[in-house]
Every structure is written in C-alpha cells, then in structure tokens.
Amino acid sequence: MKSYILITNLNDGSVRKYATLTAACRMLELPYHSLKGKKLPVVWKNYRIERIRLNFERDYLTSAIVIIGVAYFITITLIGKL
C-alpha cells in the first residue's frame, strides 16, 4: 500500500501533498533527520505533518495528484539546475 505526506500550514490552513517526507522537508525547509524518527502525525513549527495511506485501486484522483506533485517537484528541481 502506498502513502503520501499531507502537510497543513496551521497559520493559513493551506494543505500540501508530497510523495515522500524527504521531498516535503526539502520544499518547506524542514529538518528531515529530526522528523524521520518521530511518529506521525506530528506538529512542527506551525505545520501539521501526517502520513496518509493510499489504496491506488480505489482512490484514482488522489493517486493522480500525488503523481503530478512528484512530476512537478522533479521539473522544478531540474529547471533550478539549468
């Protein structure tokens, strides 16, 4: 079963989804090594971080959002290196 990371900004209520905790930490400048050992869900510096289990066979829309998010992250990373 796949999963994704759901991060809610507690200041403005915005929600972001990431394929991995590593990607989320890079994009939001969070300390990966401090967070990877914590049991999720956790609140860290005005962010609520939780892992959502995903059944790809049942939840096609969320699956597509996660895949598009990963593609967006890869594109932004590659453009930044040009």
C-alpha positions as CSV (number, residue, x, y, z in Angstrom):
1,M,0.0,0.0,0.0
2,K,1.3,3.4,-1.0
3,S,1.2,6.5,1.2
4,Y,1.8,10.2,0.9
5,I,2.7,13.1,3.2
6,L,0.0,15.6,3.9
7,I,1.2,18.9,5.4
8,T,-1.2,21.5,6.7
9,N,0.0,25.0,7.5
10,L,-1.6,25.9,10.8
11,N,-1.2,29.7,10.1
12,D,-3.3,29.9,6.9
13,G,-4.8,26.5,6.6
14,S,-3.2,25.6,3.3
15,V,-2.7,22.0,2.6
16,R,0.1,20.4,0.5
17,K,0.7,16.8,-0.5
18,Y,4.1,15.2,-1.1
19,A,5.2,11.8,-2.2
20,T,7.8,11.4,0.4
21,L,8.9,13.1,3.7
22,T,12.2,13.9,2.1
23,A,10.6,15.9,-0.7
24,A,8.3,17.7,1.8
25,C,11.3,18.6,4.0
26,R,13.3,19.9,1.1
27,M,10.4,22.1,-0.3
28,L,9.4,23.5,3.1
29,E,13.0,23.7,4.6
30,L,12.1,21.3,7.5
31,P,14.7,19.2,9.3
32,Y,14.4,15.8,7.8
33,H,16.6,14.0,10.3
34,S,14.7,15.3,13.2
35,L,11.3,14.4,11.7
36,K,12.0,11.0,10.3
37,G,12.3,9.4,13.7
38,K,9.0,10.9,15.0
39,K,5.8,9.1,14.9
40,L,3.3,10.8,12.5
41,P,1.1,12.8,12.8
42,V,3.2,15.5,14.4
43,V,3.1,19.3,14.7
44,W,6.3,21.0,13.9
45,K,6.8,24.8,13.7
46,N,3.2,25.6,12.6
47,Y,2.9,22.6,10.3
48,R,0.9,19.5,10.9
49,I,2.6,16.6,9.2
50,E,0.8,13.3,8.7
51,R,1.1,10.2,6.5
52,I,-1.9,9.2,4.6
53,R,-2.2,5.5,3.5
54,L,-3.4,5.3,-0.1
55,N,-5.1,2.5,-2.0
56,F,-4.3,3.2,-5.6
57,E,-7.1,0.9,-6.8
58,R,-9.8,2.8,-5.0
59,D,-8.6,6.4,-4.9
60,Y,-7.7,7.4,-8.5
61,L,-8.0,11.1,-8.0
62,T,-5.6,11.3,-5.0
63,S,-3.2,8.9,-6.9
64,A,-3.1,11.3,-9.8
65,I,-2.5,14.3,-7.5
66,V,0.5,12.5,-5.9
67,I,1.9,11.6,-9.2
68,I,1.5,15.1,-10.6
69,G,3.1,16.5,-7.4
70,V,6.1,14.3,-7.9
71,A,6.4,15.3,-11.6
72,Y,6.2,19.0,-10.6
73,F,8.9,18.5,-7.9
74,I,11.2,16.8,-10.4
75,T,10.6,19.5,-13.0
76,I,11.2,22.4,-10.6
77,T,14.4,20.6,-9.4
78,L,15.7,20.2,-12.9
79,I,14.9,23.7,-14.0
80,G,16.7,25.0,-10.9
81,K,19.8,23.3,-12.1
82,L,19.8,24.7,-15.6
